[in-house]
Amino acid sequence: MFFSPAKVNLFFRVLSKRPDGYHEVASLYSAINLGDWIEVKQSNKDQFESNLQIKDNLVLKALEAFRIATGITDRISIWLDKKVPIGAGLGGGSSNAATTLWALNELFDQPLSREGLIQIGSTIGSDIPFFFSNGLAYCTGKGEILQSVDFSFPNEFWVAKPEYSLLTPNVYAVCKPNAMSQENPLHILDMFSKNRPVFVNDLEKAAFELLPQLKLVKENLLNLGFSKIVMTGSGTAFLCFGEVNTPSLPCVRFYRIQSINRSLDDWYHYSSCRK
């Protein structure tokens, strides 16, 4: 059984629209102790089961990509115990795909290198390569070019997930890079390394345009006493920093969060997440 951690974007810059239709971004990603659980084992038939209905099944896409890359066609049974909220900007689906690739590679005695897993993952989704980092990484390109960073960051905060959800393509469709923050992402990264974080997410404005009630949620979070609040990814979850012990808002679920990391020779472990 493998832990499949969610991620948060501590900052997120949208730099430009690319000729291929994607966006050039720069972001600091962190793996967190909120996650799913995945079991991958050999079987007499292919089988995928989950506690939730999964529409865009990146787990099965990862399995197919692994088979194409390795030529291994053994039948596989996969169980996904889903805990990460969907449509939150927490990268749950991408993490599931990355964890599946890692688990399959372990199951068949590592036919692929870490770089090979990253390459396969990048063909499935832009966020997937991040999960093969040490758990804290500066990501550029579409999000698939990653540079692990080793500075520490105050790693306890809250994630607030409103009942609303958004699809990432819809948020990008209405974002306007020229109207975004002009902060140099390398300067922001340097501020984080000096423990003087600059929280910015260029997709917030687009998310608020699609769901105006999200802006009210952020205002209500500030009224609870949080000092800094920023949306993660394309939303709709918010990262909340500050000394608030037991936050509560109608139709918002709160998760007490810690950043986690891993050895590049091993996968993520966080036993207390199995709740």
C-alpha positions in Angstrom: 0.0 0.0 0.0 1.5 3.3 -1.1 0.7 6.8 0.3 -0.2 9.2 -2.5 0.2 12.7 -1.2 -1.6 15.9 -2.4 0.4 19.0 -3.2 0.0 22.7 -2.6 1.4 25.7 -4.6 3.0 28.0 -2.1 3.2 30.5 -5.0 1.9 30.3 -8.5 2.9 32.6 -11.4 1.3 32.4 -14.9 3.9 34.0 -17.2 2.6 33.6 -20.7 0.4 31.7 -23.1 2.4 29.1 -25.1 2.1 28.4 -28.8 0.9 24.9 -28.0 -2.1 26.3 -26.0 -0.6 25.6 -22.6 0.7 28.3 -20.2 4.2 28.9 -19.1 4.1 28.9 -15.3 6.5 29.1 -12.3 5.6 27.7 -9.0 6.9 26.4 -5.7 5.2 23.0 -5.0 5.1 21.2 -1.7 3.9 17.7 -1.0 1.6 17.5 2.1 0.4 14.9 4.5 -3.1 14.9 3.1 -3.3 12.0 0.6 -4.8 8.9 -0.8 -3.8 5.3 -0.6 -3.0 3.0 -3.5 -2.5 -0.8 -3.6 -1.0 -2.3 -6.8 -0.6 -6.0 -7.2 -0.4 -8.7 -9.8 -3.7 -10.5 -10.6 -5.3 -12.9 -13.0 -7.2 -10.0 -14.6 -7.0 -6.2 -14.8 -9.1 -4.6 -12.2 -9.5 -1.1 -10.8 -11.6 -0.3 -7.8 -12.0 2.8 -5.7 -14.1 4.1 -2.8 -15.2 7.0 -5.1 -16.2 7.2 -8.8 -13.3 8.6 -10.8 -14.2 10.4 -14.0 -10.7 11.2 -15.5 -8.8 8.1 -14.4 -5.1 9.0 -14.5 -4.3 5.8 -12.6 -5.3 3.7 -15.6 -3.5 6.1 -18.0 -0.4 5.6 -15.9 -0.8 1.8 -16.1 -1.1 1.9 -19.9 1.9 4.3 -20.2 4.0 2.0 -18.0 3.1 -1.0 -20.2 4.0 0.9 -23.4 7.3 2.0 -22.0 8.3 -1.4 -20.5 6.5 -4.0 -22.6 5.3 -5.6 -19.3 1.7 -6.8 -19.8 1.0 -8.7 -16.6 -2.5 -8.3 -15.3 -2.8 -5.8 -12.5 -5.3 -5.1 -9.7 -5.4 -1.6 -8.3 -7.3 -0.3 -5.3 -7.6 3.5 -4.7 -8.7 4.8 -1.4 -9.5 8.4 -2.2 -9.2 11.0 0.6 -8.1 14.2 -1.3 -11.0 16.4 -2.4 -11.5 16.6 -6.2 -11.5 19.9 -8.0 -9.5 21.6 -5.2 -6.1 22.4 -6.9 -4.4 19.8 -4.7 -3.1 17.6 -7.5 -4.8 14.4 -6.2 -5.2 12.8 -9.6 -1.6 13.7 -10.7 -0.3 12.2 -7.4 -2.3 9.0 -8.0 -0.7 8.6 -11.5 2.8 9.2 -10.1 2.3 6.8 -7.2 0.9 4.2 -9.6 4.0 4.5 -11.8 6.3 4.2 -8.8 4.4 1.2 -7.4 4.4 -0.6 -10.8 8.2 0.1 -11.2 8.8 -1.4 -7.7 6.5 -4.4 -8.4 8.5 -5.3 -11.5 12.0 -4.7 -10.0 12.6 -1.2 -11.3 12.8 -1.5 -15.1 12.7 2.3 -15.3 14.9 4.9 -13.8 13.5 7.9 -11.9 14.1 10.0 -15.0 12.2 7.5 -17.1 9.3 7.7 -14.7 9.4 11.5 -14.9 9.3 11.3 -18.7 6.3 9.0 -18.7 4.5 11.1 -16.1 5.0 14.3 -18.1 3.1 12.7 -21.0 0.1 12.1 -18.8 -0.1 15.4 -16.8 2.0 18.5 -16.2 1.9 18.1 -12.3 3.0 14.4 -12.3 6.8 14.9 -12.5 6.7 17.0 -9.3 5.9 13.9 -7.2 9.2 12.4 -8.2 11.1 15.3 -6.6 12.1 15.4 -2.9 8.7 16.9 -2.1 9.6 20.6 -2.3 10.4 21.8 -5.8 10.5 24.9 -8.0 8.5 24.0 -11.2 8.6 25.8 -14.5 7.5 25.1 -18.1 4.0 23.7 -18.0 4.9 22.6 -14.5 6.8 19.5 -15.7 10.4 21.1 -15.4 11.4 20.7 -11.7 14.2 21.8 -9.5 14.2 20.3 -6.0 15.0 22.9 -3.3 16.4 22.1 0.1 15.5 25.1 2.2 13.0 24.6 5.1 9.6 26.3 5.2 7.2 26.7 8.2 5.3 23.5 7.4 2.1 23.7 9.4 -0.9 25.5 8.1 -4.6 24.9 7.2 -6.1 24.0 3.9 -9.7 25.2 3.5 -11.8 23.5 0.8 -15.1 25.1 0.0 -18.0 22.9 -1.3 -17.5 24.4 -4.8 -15.1 22.8 -7.4 -13.5 24.0 -10.6 -12.0 22.3 -13.6 -8.4 23.4 -14.3 -8.9 24.0 -18.1 -11.9 26.3 -17.4 -9.7 28.4 -15.1 -6.9 28.7 -17.5 -9.4 29.6 -20.3 -10.3 32.8 -18.6 -6.9 33.8 -17.1 -5.1 36.7 -18.7 -1.3 36.4 -18.2 -0.7 40.1 -19.2 -3.0 41.2 -16.3 -1.2 39.0 -13.7 1.3 39.8 -11.0 4.6 41.1 -12.4 6.6 39.6 -9.5 9.8 37.9 -10.7 9.3 34.2 -9.7 13.0 33.8 -8.9 12.7 36.7 -6.5 9.7 35.1 -4.9 11.6 31.8 -4.6 14.5 33.7 -3.0 12.1 35.3 -0.5 10.9 31.8 0.5 14.4 30.6 1.0 15.0 33.5 3.4 11.8 32.6 5.3 10.1 35.8 4.0 7.4 34.2 1.9 5.5 36.1 -0.8 2.1 34.4 -1.3 0.7 35.0 -4.8 -1.5 32.9 -7.1 -2.2 34.4 -10.6 -5.1 32.0 -11.1 -7.1 33.4 -8.2 -8.6 36.2 -10.3 -9.8 33.8 -13.0 -11.2 31.4 -10.3 -13.1 34.3 -8.7 -14.5 35.3 -12.1 -15.9 31.8 -12.6 -17.1 31.5 -9.0 -17.6 34.9 -7.4 -18.5 33.2 -4.1 -14.9 32.1 -3.7 -13.9 35.7 -3.1 -16.4 35.8 -0.2 -14.9 32.6 1.2 -11.5 34.2 1.2 -12.9 37.3 3.0 -14.5 35.1 5.6 -11.3 33.2 6.1 -9.5 36.5 6.8 -12.2 37.4 9.3 -11.4 34.2 11.2 -8.0 35.7 12.0 -5.7 34.1 9.4 -2.8 36.4 8.5 -2.2 35.1 4.9 -4.5 33.3 2.6 -3.8 32.1 -1.0 -5.5 29.8 -3.4 -3.6 26.7 -4.4 -3.4 25.7 -8.1 -6.5 26.4 -10.0 -8.6 26.2 -6.8 -10.9 26.0 -5.1 -8.9 25.2 -1.9 -7.1 27.9 0.0 -3.9 27.8 2.1 -4.4 29.6 5.4 -1.5 30.7 7.5 -1.7 32.1 11.0 -2.6 31.2 14.6 -6.2 30.0 14.3 -6.8 26.8 16.4 -10.1 25.4 15.3 -11.4 27.3 12.2 -15.0 26.8 11.2 -17.1 28.1 8.3 -20.3 26.8 6.8 -19.8 24.6 3.7 -16.0 24.7 4.1 -13.9 21.7 5.2 -10.6 22.4 7.0 -7.5 20.2 7.0 -4.6 20.6 9.3 -1.6 20.3 7.0 2.1 19.6 7.3 4.6 19.6 4.4 6.3 16.2 3.8 9.3 15.1 1.8 11.0 11.9 0.7 14.2 10.2 -0.2 14.7 10.0 -4.0 15.3 6.3 -3.4 12.0 5.7 -1.7 8.4 6.8 -1.9 6.4 9.1 0.5 5.6 7.7 3.9 3.1 9.3 6.3 1.4 6.6 8.4 -0.7 9.0 10.5 -2.5 10.0 7.3 -4.4 6.7 7.3 -7.4 8.2 9.1 
